[in-house]
Each structure stands twice: as C-alpha cells, then as structure tokens.
Amino acid sequence: MTNGAFVRRDIWALEQGADDPPWDPFTLGYARAIGMMRERQPDDPTSWSYQAALHGTYEEPADPLWNGCQHGSWFFLPWHRMYIWYFEQIVRSAVVESGGPDDWALPYWNYTDGPAGSAALPPAFRVETLPDGGPNPLFVPDGNRQPAVNAGAALPGIVTSTAQALRSTSFSPGFGGLPRGPVHFANPHGLLESQPHDNIHVVVGGDVTRVGCNEGWMTDPNCAALDPIFYLHHSNIDRLWANWLARAEGRANPTHPAWTEEAFSFFDADGAEQSKTCGEVGELAGLDYFYDDMVPPPSPPPRVGAAAGSDGGELPRPPGDGPEIATGGGAVLGMDPVRVSLSPPSGAVPLTQAAADPETPRVYLHLEDVESDGAPGMVWEVRLDPDGSGGDPDEAVGTVSFFGRGHAHGGGQPPGVTGERFIFDITDIVSRLEAAGRWDDSRITVSFHPARPEGYSAAHTPAVRIGRVYVTHG
C-alpha cells in the first residue's frame, strides 16, 4: 500500500514484470480467489454467482438487489464504481486467505494506450491451467468468449478508442450519460459507455442469438459478470472517469442532488449490506484506492451537500429533440462499409449555419428504428463522409454496438434489438470539415465501417437494420 491506499495496476504491466509470466502474484491471487468464491453457496453474497447476479442474471426468483446495473443514465459510472469496489474487497479477503498479497487491488485492462500488444486479452485469461496444473478460473472457453479474442487477436482501434469520450467537457449530456433513472437499461448511452465500454463487451463476448448464458457472456448483460475479464474492463472504465476529471477545463461531476444523493447497496467482504451515494464515490479521494498512472489522491475534502430546499437547478436537457435539418433512408449493416446519403428538407437551416448558431449551436445525427435478430458481437464505426471515400478516421462521430440494447433481464425469448436509437453530436466535426473546405451542405453522406479482430468468425452474426438516418438542430 502507498499512503494508506490500494494501488490498481495495469494487468499487462503486472504480467510483463512477472517472474513466471503470465503469473504475477496479483493475477494469480485473483484466479485463486475466484476459485474460492465459486465454491461458496449461491445465496452467499460473497459467492461468485451472487456477485455476478448483482449486475445481471436469468435466475428466478431474483434477489431484490440482482439485475441492478445502471446503463443508459448518469448513474452508469457511479453504480459500477461502487460495484467493483465492494467486489474488490471480497476478492482481497479471499486473496489474503489463500496466502496472496495483503495489498491486493483489482488490476485494470488498459486496451487503449497500455504497453505494446495490450489491446489483446491478457495472457493469463487465455491459458487453461494454473501453474500447479489445475484449471484456470480466469479462462472462459470459446463460445462464451469470441474465439479470435481467446486466440490473442488485438481489438481494433475503433473498438478501444477513448477519443470521443475524453474530448467531451460535459458530464451530462455527454461523457457520463443523460439525467435519468435509476434505470436498469435505457438509451442513448453516454459517450464513455458507448465507446469503448459497450464495444469491448460485444467484441470480447461475440454474437448472442440464444436466450440464457449459452453464448457470449460479455455480450449479454445477464451473463457479462461471469467472465473474470469483466471486472478488469470496468476497472479501466473507472480509471478513465478519474482521468477525465483530472483533465479539468470545466470537466466535473454533477452537483444536482438527484445525482449526488442517489444511493445504491452492495455487500462487503463480511457479506454485510452496505450503501453509498453517488456523491460519496464521485472522487477517488473519498475511497481507498488509486491507479498506478495517477498521483496518490489527497485526503478527501469535507463533503458539501445541497442546501436545504435546494433543487440544484435544472437538469440537463436531453439532446436531439430539435427540428430535422437533413434526412435520409435506412441501411443494413454487415461485413462491408455502407453509405447513406442525406438531403435537407425544403427551407431547412443548413448544417453549417446550425452548428454556428449562437443560441443553439448543436447538431445531432440520429439512427432511428435500429433492429437486429440478436446481439451482434462486432462494432461499426460511424463517419461523416463528405467525399464518399470513407477513408478518414478523423470523420468518426462514434460507434454502433449492441451491449444491452433491447435488453430484458428475464423471459424465454431470444435476444433481439428492436426500435433502438443512437444519437451522436456532430457539431464539432461539421465545423472542422467546413474549416478545411471539405463540407457541402447539399451533399451529406454518412458511412458505416465494420471493425472486428483478426480471425473473427462472422458466420452467425445477426444483420443490423437501420430504419432511418437524419440530423436535428438542437
């Protein structure tokens, strides 16, 4: 421990510094702890199955705290921070009990800007046995993971990119999601949740076309937390939230009591129910850990609550409810790039003028009535494509992936996606393309580009149908 805090370390750096790669003490301790947790009774809150069910499960009847994950709202980040923090305490207790490091902390998988090769699944999650020859609890077989990922294929940069999220200076709407909930699942998702969070889930998991945990675990919210890599993925998402705040320039968590005072419950290492508010976990200074790429946090400042009777001001307005200023048809997404042409309705404000409007200077791209017969285990990058070439990644406005889309926690119906909508703020890209002399308001093209790891099998990937593509002003 350093300054009384536990240090979460990059899993790739741990493994590369190990005496017996890929088994460093922290990774091996994690594997052994999972084995211990799997032996506990399902009704034990510290068991592996119970902890996974807190996020999502098909088990019925469900415990009141199961299926509690927050997606598609501004509670996505604080709920998952609390979840993996209490999970970390349970695992640490098991690590110490099995003779592992007493300063154990949950590693993170830095798939974006970690050491060379770190966009691949860490090796300890790909080998089937522990050093003693026993089964490796970190390993998940093909079918429950995408075989190409299990084989060590690197995730494409489109999948892992954090650029769109970290560029945003607004928590809501923007980086952290819309002010709604608590809600198990809703859409659209916030920027960090959309990319890279959702993308990592579906590409690691692979396609899901059947109900139950029979196929890609990470792709299905009811099964995702059964895969041990889930927690390292979310440790990285949590790290990115801390790094986003450290960039300053107006970046800040919500101060409205509807966010700061909302509480969620979990279980500690003794199996006792505990509760925290979003305001209590919004800064790492109030918790007992930090990340190895950050300086140790200072002592937590005195907590400032909302004044009695204060409503915290108005909640942020959801984006994209203004008038349509460009409209086009639909598209079917598959293994090849697809383009959709948009044109302005008669009398509509040109996009460049809308993007420069001093009162409502935002324009949004909408994908409406999105459907699929299952949950595809791949990602499509969306670009504004003024010359139709689709060759410039700087034209990227975001990604389309399907973690949790159309999700319901129970029932026997095959998973599917029906009537979903994706929204992207394209204001800055339109302005940038115009400044470069590459924009024509009368000729607007949106293109979709598939991204999948090398060796990805697309034999059963469900097709995606987009009903309509259009742009709104404000």
N, C-alpha and C positions, 0 to 999 in steps of 0.2 A: 504494500500500500504506500501511497505518496500523499503526505499532508492529510492523512486520515481518509483518503478517498480510494475507491477501487478504480483501476485503470482498464478500460475496454481497449483491446489491442486488435490490430489488423490481422485476420486469420492467416493471410498469405505470408506476412512478415514473421508470424509465430512459426509457421511450418518451415519456412526457408532458413530459420535460425535454429532448427531442432537438431539435436544430436543424432536422432533416429528418424529422419523425415519419413512420413509427414507427421510423426507423433511427438509433438512437444507436450509438456506437462498440462497445459491448459486445454489443448484439444483432446488429449487422452482422458483428462478428467471429465470433460463434457460427455464423451462417449460412455464412460463407465457410469456416470450419474444417470444418464438416460436409461441404461440397462437396469439400474436400481429402481427408477421411477416406474418403469414398465412392469415391475413385479408387484407393485402396490395395488390394492383393491381399487376398482373403478370409482367407488364413492369416496375415496380419499382425495381431498383437494390438492394434495401434493403429488398425485399419481400422474403419469404421462398422459393417459387418456382423458383425465379430468381437466388438466391444463389445456389440452388441445380443444376440448369441448367448450371452454370459455370463449374461444374465438368462434368456433362453429362446429356443428355436429348434426348427423342424421338420427342420432339416438332419441328415442321417445320412451317414456315421457321425459321431457327435458328439465333439468335443474333450472331454477329461476335466473341464474347468472350465466347459463350457457347461451350460445349464439348471441354474444354481447358485443362483438366487434363493431366499430363505428366506421362506416365508409360512405363517402359522398357528402360529408359535412365537415364543419370546422372542428369537430371532435375527433377526427381521424388521428391526428398526431398525438394529442394528449392521452387518448384511450390506449393506443398502442405503446406509448412510453410507460404508462402505469403497468400494463400487461406484462411487458418483457422485464420490467424492473422487479416485480414480485416473482416472476418466473426465475429470474437470475438469483434471487435469494434462496429459492427452493433448490435450484441446481447447486449453488455454492455449498449448501448444507450437505448435500449428497456427495459432492466432490471431496469435502473435508472428511466426511465419514469413511470414504474409500481410500483415504491416505493421500489425496491430491493437494494442490496448493491452497493454503488458507486465505490467500488474497485473490482467489479465482474471480474473474469477471467475464461476462459474456463477450466473446470476440465479435467483430463485425466483418462483413464481406464487402470490401471496397472494390466493386466491379468496374468503377468508372476511372479512377485515377490512382489506383494502387500500383504495386510493383508490376513489372512486365509479366504478362500472362494472367493477371488476376481477374480478367473478365471470364475466365473459365471456372467451373465449380472446383473449389479447393480439393486437393487430392485425398484428404482424409475422409471426404464424403463419397469417394468413388471406389475405395478399396473395400472388399467384402469381409476382411478379417482384421482383428486387433493384433498387436504384437505377440500376444500369447496364443494366437491361433483361433481364438473364439470369434463368434460372429460380431461384426462391427455395427453397433446401433446407429451410426451416422449414415450408413449405406441404405439407399432406397432402390429397389430393383427397377429395371426398365418396365415401362407401362405405368408405374406410379410416378416415374420421372421420365422426361424426354430422353430417349436413348442417346441422342447426339450429345446432350449435356453430360450424361453419365460417362460418355466416352472421352470427355475432356474438351469438346469444342468450345471455342470462345463465343461469348454472346456478342452480337453485333453492336457497334457503337450507337446506332439508332435506339436500340433496346435500353442501353445503360445510361444514356445521356441525362445529365442534370441541368443542362444549359437553360432550358426554358424556365424551370422552377427557380433556380438561383438568381436569374435575372430579375424576377419579379420583386417589387418592393412593398407589395401589399399582402398581408396575411389572408384577408378575406374581403372581396373575392380575389383569388389569385393563388398564392403559394399554398395556403392551408385549407382551402375549401370554403364552401358557402355557409352562411349562418343559419343552419337548420339543425333539427334534431333535439335530443338524441334520436338517432335513426340507425338501424342495422345496415341498410343499404339504400342509397339514393343516387341520382346522377343530376348534373355532371359532377365529376370528381375534381378536386383541386389539382394544381399543377404538379406538385411533388407526388401526389397519389397517382396521377395519370402516368407520369414519366419521371423516374424509372419504376416506381413501385409496382403498378399493375403489369407493366411489361415483363419484369423479372418473374413475377408469379407465373404468367402463362407460358413463357418460353422454357422455364425450368420444369414446369409440370407437364406440358404437352397437351394434346387435344383431350377434351372430355365430351363424350357423346352418350354416356350411360349414367343413370342415377346411382348414387351411392359412391363409396370410395373405392371404385373398381379401376379407375384410370388415373390421370394426372392429379396427384394430390395438391400440388401447389396451385393448380389452375382453379380448383374448386374451393371456395371459402369454407365449406364444411369439413374439408379434409386437409387444408393447407398446413395447419399447425401440427399435423402428424409428421411432417418432414422436418428433421432437425435443422436443415438449412434455413427454414422459415425464420427462426429467431435471430440468426446472423444477418439475414436480409433486413429484418426490422431494426436491428441494432444499427445498421448503416443508414437506414432512413431516419432514425432518431439522431444520428450524428450529423446528417445533412441539415436537419432542423436547427441544431445548435450552431452549425457553421453559417447557415443563412442569417441567423440573428447576429452573429459576430461580424457580418459584413456591414452592419449599421446602415447609413444613408436612408434612414426612415423605416428600416425593417423592424417590426415589433410585433409582439403577440397582442391579441385582442385585450382590451381593458373593460369591455362591456360585461356586467355581472352575469348575463346569460351564458357567457363562456367561462369567466373566472370562477363562478360559484357552482358550476355543474360538477357533481361528484360521481365517481364510479367505484365499484367494490371488487376486490380480488382477495387472494389468500397469501399469507406469509409462509415462511419455512416451517412454522409450527402448525399449519393448517387453520390458523385463525383468520376470520374475515377482517379485512382492513379496507379503509376508504380514503381516497384523496380527491381533491378538487383540481380542476384544470389549472387554476391559478397557482396552486401549490407545486405543480410539476412543470410549469412553463419555462423555468430556467434551471439549468443543471446545478446552479449554486445552492438550490434548496434540496438537492439529493446527495447521494453518497458516491457518485462515480463521475468520471470524465473520460474523454477519449485521448488516445496517445498522440494525436496530432493537434492537441489543444493545450494551452497552459492550464494548470490547475485552477478551478474556479475559486473566486474569493468566498468568504463567509457570506451566507445569504443575507440580503438586506431585510429590514423589517417589512413584513407583508403589509401592503396598503390595500384595504378593501374599499368598495364603493361606499360613498356616504349614504346614510340612512335616507331612504326615499328616492335615491338617485336611480334613474333608469339607464344610465350610461350612454345616453344619446341614442341616435337612430342606428339601427342595424344596417350593415352594408346592403346595398341593393343588388339583387341578382342581375347578372349581365345578360345582354342579348334580347331584351324584350322590346326593342325599338322597331321602327319600320324597316321593311325589306328594301334593300337598295341594289341587290343583284340576285338573280335566281337561275337555277339550272335543274337538270334532271337527276336521275339516280345513277347507281353504278353497282356492279358486282365485283367484289374484291376476291382475288385468288393469288396465284403464284407469279403473275406478271403485272407490271405497272399499268394503271388505269387512269384516264384523264376525263374530267368533266368540265365542259365549257359553261360559263355563267354570263348572263347579259343583264343590263339594268332595265327595270320596268320604265315605262314612259313617265317622264317627269321626275325620276328618282335623283337624289343628290349623288354626284359622283363619289366614288370611294375615297379619292384623294382629298376632296373637299370635306367629306365626313370625318376623315382622320385628322384634319386640321381644325375642326370645329372647336372654338374656344370654350363653349359651354358643355358640349357632349362629344369629346374628342376620342371616341372609341368605336371601332367597327369589329364585328364578330362573325366568324364563319361557323355555320351550323350544318351538321349532318343529322338529318331527321329520319324517323321511321327505320332505324337500323335493325336488321333481323338476321338471325342465324339459327340453324337447327341444332347447334351445340355450342360449346365454348372452344373456339379455335386456340391452339397452342402456338400462335405466332402473332406478329405485330406488323402493322402497316404505318409507315411514316406519311404524314400529310404535308404537302408543299403547295405554296402559291407558285405558279409555273407560267410566268408571262410569255415566254417564248416557246413553250410546249416541249422543251428538251428534258425537263425533269432531272437535270444533271447537277444542280447546285444545292447542296445541303443547307446553305445559308437561307434558302427559301422555306425551310421547315417551320411549320407552325405547331407541330405536336405529333402525337401518335394515336392510333386506334388499336386498343386491345380490350380484352373482354373479361378480365377478372371481376367477378361479382355482378356482371351485367345480366339482368334478367333473373337474379338470384332469389331463391326462396329456400329457407332452411330445411323444410320438411317436404313430405309428399313423395309420390312414386313416379312422377312424370320425368321423362328425360330432360336434362338441362337444355335450355334454349334461350335465345335472346330475341325479344320481340318489342318493337316500338321504342327502342332506346334512342337517346340523343347525345351527341357530342358537340361541345361549343369551344371555339378557340378565339382568343383575342388576337387579331391580325393587324392591329393598328400600326405597330412599330415596323412590321415587315413591309406593309404598303408604303409607309413614309420612306423607308430605306430604299426600296426599289425605285420609288419616284425620284429620290435624290440622285440615284445612279443612272437616271434616264432609261430605266428598264420597265416602266409601268405604263399601261394603256388602259384607261377606264372602260374602253369599249371592247376590250379583248381580255377576259379574265379566265384563267384556267387553273383548276385545282387538280393536283395529281396525287396518286396513292402508290406507295412503293413498299413491297413486302420486305421484311427483314427476318431472317431465320439463321440459326447457327449452321455451320458446315456439317453436312451429313443428316440434316433434318429430314425426316420422312413425312411427306405430305399426303400419303395415300388416303387417310381418313379425315383430313382437315375439313371441317364444315365450311361451306362457302358463306360469305357475308354479303348481304344485300342492303344497300343504302337507298332509301326511298327518294330523298330529295336533298340537294345541296343548295344553300343560299347564304346571303350575307345581310346582316342588320346593322343599322346605325344606332348605337347606344343601347 
